[in-house]
Amino acid sequence: MRMVITTAMLLASGLTGMVEAADYDGQWARGDGKARVLVGACGSDICAVNTWIKPGTPKEKKGDKLVMTIRPDAAGAYSGSAFDPQRDMTYKLTLTVNGNRMTTKGCMIAGLLCKSVEWTKIVDTAKQ
């Protein structure tokens, strides 16, 4: 479950042509400071890949990937599913972006067990 939220991150410009560049594309740091992910298109889906994991963080490693199939919803968020190939698990996923802040919510067991994670966009100051 942590991977879903870690890399829920989730979230790039592969919305099957519906969006040219999504607001969730790029590098994100997890609110607890234990992970960073790169969110971007991977085929027709969106992938969040761990680019850095704080040493000693159990069950996560650099390179772990979350594959998301999400679409914009009526509430202004993105919703759909996320597949964690490292654990062979699929989750219901909701992603909300507000400026440089992102919240991911992953649910399993018919929505009975959910966890939300806050993210902050990492801005590349070298490109500014």
C-alpha positions in Angstrom: 0.0 0.0 0.0 2.8 2.4 0.8 4.2 2.1 -2.7 0.9 3.2 -4.2 0.9 6.3 -2.1 4.6 6.7 -2.4 4.4 6.7 -6.0 1.0 7.8 -6.2 2.1 9.6 -6.9 1.4 9.6 -9.0 0.8 10.9 -12.6 2.0 12.2 -16.0 0.9 13.2 -19.4 -0.3 9.9 -20.8 -4.0 10.5 -20.4 -4.6 9.0 -23.8 -4.3 12.3 -25.6 -6.8 14.1 -23.4 -4.3 16.5 -21.8 -1.1 17.8 -23.4 0.9 18.3 -20.3 -0.7 17.4 -17.0 -0.1 19.4 -13.8 1.2 16.3 -12.0 4.1 15.7 -14.4 7.5 16.0 -12.8 9.5 15.3 -9.6 7.6 15.1 -6.3 8.8 14.7 -2.7 6.7 12.8 -0.2 5.5 14.8 2.8 7.3 12.6 5.3 10.6 13.2 3.5 11.2 9.5 2.9 10.7 9.3 -0.9 10.9 11.2 -4.2 9.2 10.1 -7.4 9.2 11.0 -11.0 5.7 11.1 -12.5 5.3 10.9 -16.3 3.8 9.1 -19.2 4.7 5.4 -19.9 2.8 4.2 -22.9 -0.9 5.0 -22.6 -0.6 5.0 -18.8 1.1 7.1 -16.2 4.0 5.9 -14.1 5.4 7.1 -10.8 9.0 5.8 -10.3 10.9 6.1 -7.1 14.0 8.2 -7.8 15.2 8.4 -4.2 14.3 6.5 -1.0 15.7 7.6 2.5 18.1 4.9 3.7 16.4 2.5 6.2 12.9 2.9 4.7 11.5 -0.6 4.6 9.7 -2.2 1.7 10.6 0.6 -0.8 13.6 1.0 -3.1 14.8 3.2 -5.9 13.4 2.2 -9.2 10.1 0.8 -7.8 7.3 1.8 -10.2 3.5 2.4 -9.9 1.5 2.2 -13.1 -1.6 4.3 -13.1 -4.6 4.4 -15.3 -6.3 7.6 -14.3 -8.6 10.2 -16.0 -9.8 13.6 -15.0 -13.1 13.5 -13.0 -15.9 15.9 -12.5 -14.5 17.1 -9.1 -11.3 18.4 -10.7 -9.1 15.5 -9.6 -7.9 12.4 -11.4 -9.3 9.0 -10.5 -8.8 5.4 -11.6 -6.6 2.6 -10.6 -2.9 2.0 -9.8 -1.0 -1.3 -10.3 2.0 -2.0 -8.1 4.0 -4.7 -9.9 6.4 -5.2 -7.0 3.6 -6.4 -4.8 1.2 -7.6 -7.6 -1.6 -5.4 -6.2 -4.1 -3.0 -7.7 -5.6 -0.1 -5.9 -8.3 2.5 -6.4 -6.5 5.8 -6.8 -7.5 9.5 -6.5 -5.0 12.2 -7.3 -5.5 15.9 -6.6 -3.1 18.7 -7.6 -3.2 22.3 -6.3 -0.2 24.3 -7.5 2.9 22.7 -6.3 1.0 20.4 -3.8 -0.4 17.0 -4.7 -2.5 14.5 -2.6 -2.8 10.9 -3.5 -5.3 8.6 -2.0 -5.0 4.8 -2.5 -7.7 2.4 -1.4 -8.0 -1.4 -1.3 -10.4 -4.0 0.0 -13.4 -2.4 -1.7 -12.5 1.0 -0.4 -12.5 0.0 3.3 -8.7 0.6 3.7 -7.5 3.9 2.4 -4.4 6.1 2.9 -3.7 9.6 1.7 -0.2 11.0 1.1 0.8 14.7 0.6 3.5 15.6 -2.0 5.4 18.7 -2.9 6.6 19.4 -6.4 10.4 19.7 -6.7 11.3 22.7 -8.8 14.5 22.5 -10.9 16.0 25.9 -10.1 18.7 25.3 -12.8 16.0 25.6 -15.5 14.6 28.9 -14.2 
